[in-house]
Amino acid sequence: MNWDALVARAAALAVPGQRRILGIAGGPGAGKSTLARRLVEALGDRAALVGMDGFHLAQAELERLGRAERKGAPDTFDADGYVHLLRRLHANTDPVVYAPEFRREIEEPIANSVPVRCDVPLVITEGNYLLLWPEVRPLLAQSWYLDPGEAVRRDRLLARHMAFGRTRAEALERTDGSDERNARLVAATAPAADLLVRKLH
């Protein structure tokens, strides 16, 4: 997919005086956050980025629930909270909406980190489960599914785990374990997307 064509497609959604949400889905390591950031940079004041990962449950809560080893699975997120935020963003009746942000360096979400003003016409949201959770899809003007290929995705994921402190053995265990199970679940949702993005050029 041509990069300029993607920017043009996103820009067409950014109509002043309106509010639309573009969703970018894909498996762990697909490059969703990178693509979303690049689009927001290209569109400037016309777009804001709100990530699904801001709705990770806190580590202490995951441990209390016995889900810490499955961090990243659908039930390790506050899905209802994410949907509620998207509804507020879609309605666009507040002067500003504050969204949370996930900080990988501490592996925790930080509340009220991302301000989205009412005059921003396009919100770009990205995450694994945008096409899995049925309440999300009706709020999206368009949904894109990012699939760079399994080898690329897994290599990126492995490198990311190691960059944030895991040994190669630990990174492989995570990539081949919970990440792979989540990736298969996400891959099954790809046909619901409006656009399949494989390689950017």
N, C-alpha and C positions, 0 to 999 in steps of 0.2 A: 504494500500500500504506500502510495506517495505521501510523504510528510505534508507537503503543501495542500494536498487534497484533504487530509485529516483536519488540518487547521481551518481550511475553508468550511468544512462540514460543521465543525464546532462553532466557528464564527457565525454561521447562519442561524444558530440557535440563540446567539447573544443579541437579542433584539431589545434596544432601549425601551424602558417602560414596561417590560414583561419580565417574568421569572420562569426559567426553565432549568431542568436538572438533567445533566448528561451522566450516565453511569458507565463505568469501565470495570468489567469483571474479568476474571481469569484465575488460574491456579496460583499457588504460592511460588514466588520467584518469576512470574510471567513478565514483570516490568510495569505493572499497573501504576504504581506511584510515580515512577519515572516519567511515563507517558503523560499522566495527569499533570505533573509539575511543568513539563515542557509546554503543554497546551495552555496552562494558566499564564506562563511566562510570555507565550506568543500573543495571548489575547489581552494581557495587561489588566487594566481596571475593569474590563468587561467580564471577568471571570474570577471565581474563588474556588479553592480546593478544600473539600471536606472528606476525610478518609473514614471508611468503616472501622479501621483499626482503632480509632479513638474510643470505640465501644468494647474493647477487650475488658473482661472482668479483671479487677485488680488481683495481683498475685496472691495476696492473703485470702481473698475470697475463693480463688481457684483451689487453693490448698484446703480451705475449709470444706469445700464441696467434693474434694477428692478428684479434681479434674486438672491439676497442674501439669501432669505428664501429657495431657492431650491439648495443651494450649494451642489455639488456632482452629479447633473443631467448632462447628456451629454453636454448640451449647456452652462455649466458653466466652461468648459475647452477650452483651445486653442488646439483643435484637429488637426488642420492643422500644428501647430507648433510641436506637438508631432510626427506626421507622418514625417515631414521634418527632425527632429532629427534622427528618426529611419532610414530614408534613408541614412543620412550621416554615421551613425554607420554601416549600412549594406554595403555601398560602401567602407568604411574604407580606404579612400584616404588621410586623414588628420593625422598628427603625434599624435594629441590629440584632442578629442572632449569634450567640457564641457557641462554637462547636468544640468538642475535645480533640486532642491530638495524641497519637501514640508515639512515645519516645523510645526508640529501640535501644539507645544507650543505657536506659534504666529498665527496659522491658515493662513499662507501666504507662497507662493513659494519664494525661494531664487535662483536667477539666477547664473549660472556658478559655482555651488557648487560641482559637481561630475566630476572629470576628467576620461576620458576613453582613455587609450593609444592604439595606433594602434597594439601593440603586444599582446593585450588581445584577445584571440580567441573567448570567449563567453561573450555576453552581456545578462543578465537576466533582463527582463522588466516585471513589474507587474501592474495591474490596472483593474478596473471594465469593461472597454469597449473595450478591445483588440479584442474581437470577434464581436463587434457591428459595429465598424468603418471599412468599407470594405477595405480601403487603408492599414490597419495594417497587416492583415492576410498574404498577400503575402510576407511580409518582415520577417516572423517568420519561422525559421527552424522547430520548433515544438511549439504547443500551448497546455498548460495544463489548465484544469478547476478544481479549488479547491472548493469542496463542503463538509464541515464538518457536514452538517445537520442543519436544520433551527433553532432548539433550541440552539445549540452551537453557531451558527453565531450571533443570536440575543443577547444572553447573553454577548458575547464578545463585541459586538457593544455598548450595554448599559454600560458596564463597562468602555469602552474607552471614551465614552462621559462624564461620571462622573469623570474619572481620569483627564480630561482636563477642569474641572471647572463647568460643568452643574449640576444642581440639578437632583435628580432622576426623578422628574416630567418632567423637560425639556429634559432629556435624553430619557425618554419614548416617549415624543411627537416627537422627532426627529427620533427615531428608528421606530416608528409606522407610521410616516408620509413620509417625502421625502426619507428616507433611504429605507423604504419598497417598495415604488414605483420604486426606482432605482434597488432594488434587483430583483424584478419581471422582469424588463426589461433585466437585465443581465442573469437571469436564462434561458431565452428563447434562449440565444446564446450558451448554454452548448453543444448541439449536434455538433457544429462546431469544438470542441476541438479534438486534437489527443489523449489525455489521460485525464480520469476523476480520480481525486484524492479525495478520501473521508476521510479516517482516516489514519494517519501515525502511524506505529508501528515498 
